[in-house]
């Protein structure tokens, strides 16, 4: 079976979850699998050095932001908007804990 052409897809994925958890592990595995298949993607993470290092070692383009830091969230929202505009994604996904109130 042939693989689909991924060249027209630009995926922006945002993760603001906790350092550990099932959804977070799934996110990492999925992002690396997409990268291995040549999907153009940019990953935006709530700052987490270990997760970012794992994703970068899988070849992923990772940006860490300081979400959940009060007033700093305003600056990070602007930065997120700028990154999104520059990357021009065709699709976006957002992973977060439903009991959290972060951007």
HELIX and SHEET records of a PDB file:
HELIX    1   1 UNK A   22  UNK A   36  1                                  15    
HELIX    2   2 UNK A   49  UNK A   57  1                                   9    
HELIX    3   3 UNK A   72  UNK A   87  1                                  16    
SHEET    1   A 4 UNK A  62  UNK A  65  0                                        
SHEET    2   A 4 UNK A  40  UNK A  46  1                                        
SHEET    3   A 4 UNK A  10  UNK A  15  1                                        
SHEET    4   A 4 UNK A  91  UNK A  95  1                                        
END                                                                             
